[in-house]
Amino acid sequence: MADMSCCKLGQGLLELWELISFRSWKTTYIGLTQLENSPVDDTLAKHLADSQTLDLIKRALHPDPRPSSDSKAIFDTKTSAINTVASAQGGQDDIKQIRDDALWLSGEGKLDEVSSLRLVVLERQTRPGVQLQELSLTDDLPKAGGSFNGSRFQPALSASRSVLLAKPSTNGDSSTNHPNQVDVRRSRLFSIYLAERQYRIKTCRHLVLSALLGARDDDNPASGGSTTAPDWTGKIGKEILSAWNISGECEISGGNILVDGIDAIRSRIRGLESGCGWFADKHPREPVEAAWCESQVIDLVTILEIILALFGSLPQLSRSDAVLSWFKLMSDYGFFEAFEPVSNIPDLL
């Protein structure tokens, strides 16, 4: 559970934080990657086995839920019940600001209002880490950044690059770069939105590969059980694979998960072609587009790893629709030889 002592929050907001999540997806993924050194983590296991968390992982290859009248009604109910307490820093926990940021994020990211609210709460809880990182960047704490790797501040530290999206003040007014200033806040929300999407897919990949490797070891006892992941990660991965039903119909979409995954790859390619679309009035555009492009490439590679692993787990290619979908993708983009992303970052592509 995230430590709430750093912010003065109303009881309603505390309950909201506990309800929608108590770990960022990046913190979750880092925890998974560190299990080889410390395989016992009951809180992580319980978090990933939670039905709400597991449902989100199962949907990692599918489009995020879009804004709707139902999600807006839930959003209104949750935020109207929050009794906020103004903090000593000028009322940073004002409910209107929370609502405005969540609705802005929902509109920019075409994300349902409740999911947007979770990201806004996450940004507020990781804000102290951003401020510490900013201190380290000015040499006041030269080694602070390395001290927090893998900690609960990790999402904020990774999102600190978003400060680049808010141009520093040129008139000597430092208040324009205050962490609670609207442009700075929303730049951080943009970075957290991208990071949370990336690390949910990476978490999904880790669990699915754990299950597939475990199944391979079971089929080949001579391997001696080469996987070092704890048993519970494989069990959760098997639940994901069961819901996906590789050779049949996925319970999430009603289609085939291989086709769904290829559609997800196509979606990221289109995102590279069309560009970000966020902060339409912000100049210069290069930092925004570069962050967006990097995110699409990371998502694309991670999804591709999952899809290839699923293809490799099949005893035979029994899904002609999946094979046709794959070759259609390759044909449309000339096996990526003629692909032109909107942002020119050759070090990524």
C-alpha positions as CSV (number, residue, x, y, z in Angstrom):
1,M,0.0,0.0,0.0
2,A,1.4,3.4,-0.9
3,D,2.4,5.6,2.0
4,M,-0.2,8.4,2.4
5,S,1.7,10.3,5.0
6,C,3.3,12.6,2.4
7,C,0.0,14.1,1.4
8,K,-3.0,15.3,3.4
9,L,-5.9,13.5,1.8
10,G,-9.5,13.3,2.8
11,Q,-10.7,9.9,4.0
12,G,-12.8,9.5,0.8
13,L,-9.7,9.9,-1.3
14,L,-7.8,7.4,0.8
15,E,-10.6,4.9,0.3
16,L,-10.6,5.6,-3.4
17,W,-6.9,5.0,-3.7
18,E,-7.3,1.6,-1.9
19,L,-10.2,0.8,-4.1
20,I,-8.8,1.4,-7.6
21,S,-5.2,0.2,-7.0
22,F,-2.4,0.2,-4.5
23,R,0.5,-0.5,-6.9
24,S,1.4,1.1,-10.2
25,W,1.9,-1.3,-13.1
26,K,5.6,-0.3,-13.2
27,T,6.0,-1.1,-9.5
28,T,4.2,-4.4,-10.1
29,Y,6.5,-5.3,-13.1
30,I,9.6,-4.4,-11.2
31,G,8.5,-6.7,-8.3
32,L,8.0,-9.5,-10.8
33,T,11.5,-9.1,-12.3
34,Q,13.0,-9.2,-8.8
35,L,11.4,-12.5,-7.7
36,E,14.4,-14.6,-8.7
37,N,16.4,-12.9,-5.9
38,S,13.5,-12.8,-3.5
39,P,10.7,-15.2,-4.6
40,V,8.5,-14.6,-1.5
41,D,6.3,-11.6,-1.9
42,D,2.9,-12.3,-0.5
43,T,1.6,-8.7,-1.2
44,L,2.6,-8.9,-4.9
45,A,1.0,-12.4,-5.3
46,K,-2.3,-11.2,-3.7
47,H,-2.3,-8.1,-5.8
48,L,-1.9,-10.0,-9.0
49,A,-4.4,-12.7,-8.0
50,D,-7.0,-10.1,-7.2
51,S,-9.9,-10.4,-9.7
52,Q,-9.9,-6.8,-10.7
53,T,-6.1,-6.7,-11.3
54,L,-6.3,-10.1,-13.2
55,D,-9.1,-8.8,-15.4
56,L,-7.0,-5.8,-16.4
57,I,-4.0,-8.0,-17.2
58,K,-6.2,-10.3,-19.4
59,R,-7.3,-7.2,-21.3
60,A,-3.7,-5.9,-21.8
61,L,-3.8,-6.7,-25.6
62,H,-7.2,-5.2,-26.1
63,P,-8.2,-1.5,-26.4
64,D,-8.7,0.4,-23.2
65,P,-12.4,1.1,-22.3
66,R,-13.5,4.4,-23.7
67,P,-15.5,7.1,-21.9
68,S,-19.1,6.2,-21.5
69,S,-22.2,7.4,-19.6
70,D,-21.8,4.5,-17.2
71,S,-18.2,5.2,-16.4
72,K,-19.0,8.9,-16.0
73,A,-21.8,8.1,-13.5
74,I,-19.3,5.9,-11.5
75,F,-16.8,8.7,-11.7
76,D,-19.3,11.3,-10.4
77,T,-20.3,9.0,-7.6
78,K,-16.7,8.4,-6.5
79,T,-15.5,12.0,-6.6
80,S,-18.6,13.4,-5.0
81,A,-18.0,11.2,-2.0
82,I,-14.5,12.5,-1.4
83,N,-14.1,14.9,1.5
84,T,-10.8,16.6,0.7
85,V,-8.6,18.5,3.1
86,A,-6.7,21.5,1.8
87,S,-3.0,21.0,2.4
88,A,-0.4,23.4,3.6
89,Q,0.9,23.8,0.0
90,G,-2.1,25.8,-1.1
91,G,-4.9,23.3,-1.4
92,Q,-3.3,20.8,-3.7
93,D,-5.9,18.2,-2.8
94,D,-8.8,20.3,-4.1
95,I,-11.5,17.9,-5.5
96,K,-12.1,20.2,-8.5
97,Q,-8.5,19.9,-9.6
98,I,-8.7,16.1,-9.3
99,R,-11.9,16.0,-11.4
100,D,-10.6,18.5,-14.0
101,D,-7.4,16.6,-14.5
102,A,-9.2,13.2,-14.7
103,L,-11.7,14.5,-17.3
104,W,-8.9,16.2,-19.3
105,L,-7.0,12.9,-19.3
106,S,-10.1,11.0,-20.3
107,G,-10.7,13.3,-23.2
108,E,-7.1,13.4,-24.4
109,G,-6.5,9.6,-24.0
110,K,-10.0,8.5,-25.0
111,L,-9.9,6.6,-21.7
112,D,-12.8,5.9,-19.4
113,E,-13.3,8.3,-16.5
114,V,-12.6,5.9,-13.7
115,S,-9.3,4.7,-15.2
116,S,-8.3,8.3,-15.7
117,L,-9.1,9.0,-12.1
118,R,-6.8,6.2,-11.0
119,L,-3.9,7.8,-13.0
120,V,-4.6,11.2,-11.4
121,V,-4.5,9.7,-7.9
122,L,-1.3,7.9,-8.9
123,E,0.3,11.1,-10.1
124,R,-0.5,12.9,-6.8
125,Q,0.9,10.0,-4.7
126,T,4.2,9.9,-6.7
127,R,4.6,13.7,-6.9
128,P,7.1,13.8,-3.9
129,G,9.3,11.5,-5.9
130,V,9.3,13.9,-8.8
131,Q,10.3,16.8,-6.5
132,L,13.2,14.7,-5.1
133,Q,14.3,13.8,-8.6
134,E,14.3,17.5,-9.6
135,L,16.5,18.2,-6.6
136,S,18.9,15.5,-7.8
137,L,19.0,17.1,-11.3
138,T,20.2,20.3,-9.8
139,D,23.0,18.5,-7.9
140,D,21.4,19.2,-4.5
141,L,21.0,15.4,-4.2
142,P,23.4,14.1,-6.8
143,K,22.6,10.4,-6.2
144,A,19.0,10.6,-5.2
145,G,17.7,9.1,-8.4
146,G,19.6,5.8,-8.0
147,S,18.4,5.5,-4.4
148,F,14.8,5.1,-5.4
149,N,15.1,2.5,-8.2
150,G,12.5,-0.1,-7.6
151,S,10.8,1.9,-4.9
152,R,7.2,3.2,-4.8
153,F,8.5,6.4,-6.2
154,Q,9.7,4.6,-9.4
155,P,6.7,5.7,-11.6
156,A,7.3,9.3,-10.7
157,L,11.0,9.1,-11.4
158,S,10.4,7.7,-14.8
159,A,7.8,10.3,-15.5
160,S,10.2,13.1,-14.5
161,R,11.2,13.4,-18.1
162,S,7.7,14.9,-18.6
163,V,9.0,18.1,-17.0
164,L,10.7,18.6,-20.4
165,L,7.2,19.0,-21.9
166,A,6.6,22.0,-19.8
167,K,9.0,24.7,-20.9
168,P,11.0,26.3,-18.0
169,S,10.0,29.9,-17.1
170,T,12.0,32.5,-18.9
171,N,10.7,35.5,-16.9
172,G,12.2,34.5,-13.5
173,D,8.8,33.4,-12.2
174,S,9.6,30.0,-10.7
175,S,5.9,29.5,-9.8
176,T,5.2,28.6,-13.4
177,N,7.1,25.4,-12.9
178,H,5.6,24.5,-9.6
179,P,4.7,20.7,-9.5
180,N,1.1,21.7,-9.0
181,Q,1.0,24.0,-12.0
182,V,-1.5,22.8,-14.6
183,D,1.0,22.3,-17.5
184,V,3.5,20.5,-15.3
185,R,0.8,18.3,-13.8
186,R,-0.6,17.3,-17.1
187,S,2.8,16.7,-18.7
188,R,3.4,14.2,-15.8
189,L,0.0,12.6,-16.4
190,F,0.8,12.1,-20.0
191,S,4.1,10.3,-19.1
192,I,2.4,8.2,-16.4
193,Y,-0.4,7.3,-18.8
194,L,2.2,6.0,-21.3
195,A,4.2,4.2,-18.6
196,E,1.2,2.5,-17.0
197,R,0.1,1.2,-20.4
198,Q,3.6,-0.1,-21.2
199,Y,4.1,-1.9,-17.9
200,R,0.7,-3.5,-17.8
201,I,1.6,-5.2,-21.1
202,K,5.0,-6.1,-19.8
203,T,3.4,-7.6,-16.7
204,C,1.1,-9.6,-18.9
205,R,4.1,-10.8,-21.0
206,H,6.0,-11.8,-17.8
207,L,3.1,-13.9,-16.5
208,V,2.2,-15.5,-19.8
209,L,5.8,-16.5,-20.5
210,S,6.1,-17.9,-17.0
211,A,3.1,-20.1,-17.7
212,L,4.4,-21.2,-21.1
213,L,7.9,-22.0,-19.8
214,G,6.4,-23.9,-16.9
215,A,4.3,-25.9,-19.4
216,R,7.4,-26.6,-21.5
217,D,9.3,-27.9,-18.4
218,D,6.3,-30.1,-17.5
219,D,6.4,-31.6,-20.9
220,N,10.1,-32.1,-20.7
221,P,11.0,-33.4,-17.3
222,A,14.6,-33.9,-18.4
223,S,15.0,-30.1,-18.4
224,G,15.0,-30.3,-14.6
225,G,12.5,-27.4,-14.3
226,S,14.7,-24.7,-15.7
227,T,12.4,-21.8,-14.9
228,T,13.3,-20.0,-11.7
229,A,10.0,-18.2,-11.4
230,P,7.8,-19.0,-8.3
231,D,4.9,-21.4,-8.9
232,W,2.3,-18.7,-8.4
233,T,3.4,-16.6,-11.4
234,G,2.8,-19.6,-13.6
235,K,-0.6,-20.3,-12.1
236,I,-1.7,-16.7,-12.8
237,G,-0.3,-16.9,-16.3
238,K,-2.3,-20.1,-16.9
239,E,-5.5,-18.2,-15.8
240,I,-4.7,-15.6,-18.4
241,L,-4.1,-18.2,-21.1
242,S,-7.3,-20.0,-20.1
243,A,-9.3,-16.7,-20.6
244,W,-7.5,-16.1,-23.9
245,N,-8.1,-19.7,-25.2
246,I,-5.5,-19.5,-27.9
247,S,-7.0,-22.1,-30.3
248,G,-10.6,-20.9,-29.7
249,E,-12.5,-17.7,-28.8
250,C,-11.1,-15.3,-26.3
251,E,-13.6,-14.6,-23.4
252,I,-12.6,-10.9,-23.5
253,S,-13.3,-10.1,-27.2
254,G,-15.1,-13.1,-28.5
255,G,-12.5,-13.3,-31.2
256,N,-9.2,-15.1,-31.3
257,I,-6.4,-13.7,-29.1
258,L,-3.8,-14.0,-31.8
259,V,-5.9,-11.9,-34.2
260,D,-6.5,-9.5,-31.3
261,G,-2.8,-9.2,-30.6
262,I,-2.1,-8.6,-34.3
263,D,-4.8,-5.9,-34.2
264,A,-3.0,-4.4,-31.2
265,I,0.3,-4.3,-33.2
266,R,-1.5,-2.6,-36.1
267,S,-3.0,0.0,-33.6
268,R,0.5,0.9,-32.4
269,I,1.8,1.2,-36.0
270,R,-1.1,3.6,-36.8
271,G,-0.2,5.5,-33.7
272,L,3.4,5.9,-35.1
273,E,2.0,7.0,-38.4
274,S,-0.6,9.5,-37.1
275,G,1.4,10.9,-34.2
276,C,0.3,11.8,-30.7
277,G,-2.5,14.3,-30.9
278,W,-2.1,15.3,-27.3
279,F,-1.2,18.9,-26.3
280,A,-2.3,20.1,-29.8
281,D,-1.5,23.8,-28.9
282,K,1.9,23.0,-27.3
283,H,5.1,24.1,-29.1
284,P,7.6,22.7,-29.7
285,R,6.0,19.3,-30.6
286,E,9.2,17.3,-30.7
287,P,9.3,16.1,-27.1
288,V,5.7,15.1,-27.1
289,E,6.0,13.2,-30.3
290,A,9.2,11.5,-29.3
291,A,7.8,10.3,-26.0
292,W,4.7,9.0,-27.9
293,C,6.7,7.3,-30.6
294,E,9.0,5.6,-28.0
295,S,5.9,4.4,-26.2
296,Q,4.3,2.9,-29.3
297,V,7.6,1.1,-30.2
298,I,8.0,-0.4,-26.7
299,D,4.3,-1.6,-26.8
300,L,4.7,-3.0,-30.3
301,V,7.8,-5.0,-29.4
302,T,6.3,-6.3,-26.1
303,I,3.0,-7.4,-27.9
304,L,5.0,-9.0,-30.7
305,E,7.0,-11.0,-28.1
306,I,3.7,-12.3,-26.6
307,I,2.2,-13.1,-30.0
308,L,5.3,-15.0,-31.2
309,A,5.4,-17.0,-27.9
310,L,1.7,-17.9,-28.3
311,F,2.3,-19.0,-31.9
312,G,5.2,-21.1,-30.7
313,S,3.1,-22.8,-28.1
314,L,0.7,-24.2,-30.6
315,P,1.3,-27.8,-31.7
316,Q,0.1,-26.8,-35.2
317,L,-1.2,-23.6,-36.8
318,S,-4.9,-24.4,-36.4
319,R,-6.1,-20.8,-36.9
320,S,-6.1,-19.7,-40.5
321,D,-7.5,-16.3,-39.5
322,A,-4.5,-15.6,-37.3
323,V,-2.1,-16.5,-40.1
324,L,-3.9,-14.5,-42.7
325,S,-4.1,-11.5,-40.3
326,W,-0.3,-11.7,-39.7
327,F,0.5,-11.8,-43.4
328,K,-2.0,-9.0,-44.1
329,L,-0.2,-6.8,-41.5
330,M,3.2,-7.6,-43.1
331,S,1.8,-6.9,-46.6
332,D,0.2,-3.6,-45.6
333,Y,3.5,-2.3,-44.2
334,G,5.9,-4.0,-46.6
335,F,7.6,-5.9,-43.7
336,F,8.3,-2.4,-42.3
337,E,10.7,-1.5,-45.2
338,A,8.5,1.4,-46.3
339,F,7.2,2.4,-42.9
340,E,7.3,6.1,-42.1
341,P,6.7,7.2,-38.5
342,V,5.6,10.7,-37.8
343,S,8.6,11.3,-35.5
344,N,12.1,10.8,-36.8
345,I,13.9,8.9,-34.0
346,P,16.1,6.4,-35.8
347,D,17.7,5.2,-32.6
348,L,14.4,3.5,-31.8
349,L,13.3,2.2,-35.1
